[in-house]
């Protein structure tokens, strides 16, 4: 290319925006930036998508630490049931039961189940839904489609604050005298409805329900916004096939969320009715606490259908944004177009569609008619096909690339490894005949932790390391990032890989102790090992937290607008974009998002017009 | 103190982390960004390969190490007829996924190593390849089709319910917080009706005693089943969800309040046979109690177990019942010994609806009891001991009219008197202690007379009989004298 900027202070890209950009007169309408006029409107009740993204991220990080610590406490109980936990008494109070004679302290079973429940709820909803999709959808959708902000900044702000309220209510429930909810993150009735059945089902469940209803509102407000923004606020030239895969992923995620979360909410409302108004949606034929209850005619299985109608799409709500981020990060750092861009989009669409017709594979053993399971087995195992396509495409993206190893690209590669390991075990579980034995064992725990827990976290980490420069104008420390990666990669496999063996041996999940059964008591050493691995792996996460907060203020400064040499629009904004993202005109898009190593160029930004005779990769 | 240690170590970690960060950035400045990145690429890509090797070897070695506890391998064989099919499916799936696992992980890490950025290297612009993409869409689809077909074939066979023509045993398990109530049908082979509203201290699963099918049902403390016979387990729950899980038999099904579920399986190994199987493995030749080297070996104390596999509250982990599989002959013997729950715990008590009825099963037993008592009375040494209690003669309340079910015991007496032609007896009448003593005394006299009248109506000479009312003073029925 021969065109070099004539004025040395104006870069090539700035000139392209100036020449080809679209003038929406944004800055004529926003004198003095009224949205960010004081501290409160700038940092707290901000309507700017970039600030809201940071709010989601930091709230998610706080929850991740709380949720992670909870898992360590119950892992201590599982790994070392003979060791005293009395030293935790200052933190956990009455939930540590100390034997007055021996001084031996152990976790009360009630609180063990409360911790397991809270760990699941917090990580699934607050960290991997709000913290992941909330953060990156907010940050990247306007920046990568070329919009000034979200379609409705007000709804966007409300989305965060509903999440915040959900957080506050859930946090307070931890301190109730009857304990937080303890019936599992799936909250199956009748256990979740009857306070007689479990102390956590008293006020703890009320708080849990209120919190999650707020959370559903948050997801819906966010989702409507993401969808509208992607559909209506794309800049000129940004047709759907020119969107980066991140945007496709966030868009599809938002659609799934919008269709499935209301069903969860309706399930929750019916649970509330059964708890408070004496209805019998999910209750029938129950004798408890020395009394036969009046409820007849309801079905606990109906709740499971409503729950998993969200519950299964939810795992894709978690994993799709991670997939999008990984696709983008892998392409940028291998300096190669993502392999099979259209196949990637279609496979995401296929996964999204199929995710709505596989929910009952969580219910093979719940007493539904076995004939129905045939359909769910078929659809479930079909999902393996688009998933396999994605894996092969990621691997092919690396093939003949020019891979630059950064913390972000390491985590992206780690994601693919985790997604393979965890995805393949899904083939066992999705096959109902094998699921007879595997259902509700540690094999399931290993499967979903690897495929949607660890993998989604890896996607999130990749995103944080990659877009941190865009968020704060500074880099995170690479050396610490790499130590963090290897510690997490090795640690996560050490935690979850052995769980497969425990599960194949038939050990059920959600057991407080294993020594009550001969069949389940062979794994004392392995359980200790898993616990130690979990503690060490958690410690490595502190590196991320330290690195993150240290780098916000003291990290290496970003000097180049486009530090990774990426093609997408977010890197055409100033290093620290203000409100409205672009100081002048909005750039227009001239080509698809993955022109890396094309011809003799290292990369060609999306805003650069096609050369004469040059064909766009996908829009032809 | 604990708090202080935690806080201090956190601060220490932070300082160390920040120092590592600073040093690395300083090094980058000295060596130059680009050269530093290249060194990083070299190092990190090498780690990728090392990780791949250690990871894959670790997977294989640990898998082999733990195989003796795993599904379908070593001693963890299935103990049911259908279990082998499921275990084979597991192995087939393990085979295919294993290949894909190794292949993709190797390619991923190898490519990461091979295509690291080097000085002057450049990526190839290679955006898609339709043929390649078709192959890796179609091949997984075909493998999946194979797995689906074999999986569903197994599933539909295992989950099929039984028809009435088939020969099977039906048993019932009811989960509650926190345990299982087990119920077997008696000789009639059928389980009686139950209703959760009837549950009480004396009726743990709410059996409806009006339903005659219930009367011979028994509640054993463990599941005992014959080898080689189909078993249909009717699974129910009393309070919250539970799950009927027999790990060794590959059986698992939720117990749902208000919706009975079932699972059909055929045990194909007895407990004893399974113990012999475990005997060959060193893992099972260790003392069962690690603290006591003298205790029995693990294989010797092995038992099949029933567990709960659906979160049901604080005691979820403790819902254990032993499952014992025995030879059919042993099963039959065991089954005969089991007392019916109704006759052992309900019969004659407040909630027994059948006070006006004698069941066939009882007639023989009562006769045997009568005969034994008669023998004892006849051979007794002193006149005071020559007393024959008549336990099953009852009257309508407050009256001397014999209840119809008294006739069985009276006929026993008639028979005995006819056999012992010379026997003279005094018939003593009694009442309970409600009402005043005077009228009770009178009633008891009338009651003794009713018995005597019945006996004479059956041809016993009135001269052999004397009657006496004891009122509410004595708890026995007939006095006899020679």
Interface residues (C-beta under 8 A of the other chain):
Chain A: X87 X90 X91 X108 X109 X110 X113 X182 X183 X184 X188 X190 X191 X194 X197 X198 X199 X283 X284 X285 X286 X287 X288 X292 X296 X297 X298 X299 X300 X301 X334 X335 X336 X337 X338 X339 X340 X341 X342 X343 X365 X366 X367 X370 X371 X373 X374 X377 X378 X381 X382 X384 X385 X388 X389 X391 X392 X393 X394 X395 X396 X398 X399 X400 X401 X402 X403 X404 X405 X410 X413 X416 X417 X420 X421 X424 X425 X427 X428 X431 X432 X433 X434 X436 X437 X439 X440 X441 X477 X478 X479 X480 X482 X483 X486 X489 X490 X493 X497 X498 X501 X504 X505 X506 X508 X510 X511 X512 X513 X514 X516 X517 X518 X519 X520 X522 X523 X526 X539 X542 X543 X546 X547 X550 X556 X594 X596 X597 X598 X599 X602 X617
Chain B: X2 X3 X10 X13 X14 X17 X18 X20 X21 X23 X24 X25 X37 X40 X41 X44 X45 X47 X48 X51 X55 X58 X59 X62 X63 X66 X69 X70 X71 X76 X85 X86 X89 X90 X93 X94 X96 X97 X100 X101 X104 X105 X107 X108 X109 X111 X112 X115 X116 X117 X121 X122 X123 X124 X125 X126 X127 X128 X129 X132 X133 X136 X137 X140 X141 X144 X147 X148 X151 X152 X154 X155 X156 X158 X159 X160 X177 X196 X197 X199 X206 X238 X239 X240 X241 X243 X245 X247 X248 X250 X251 X252 X253 X254 X256 X257 X258 X259 X261 X283 X298 X301 X302 X303 X305 X307 X308 X309 X310 X311 X312 X313 X314 X315 X316 X317 X318 X320
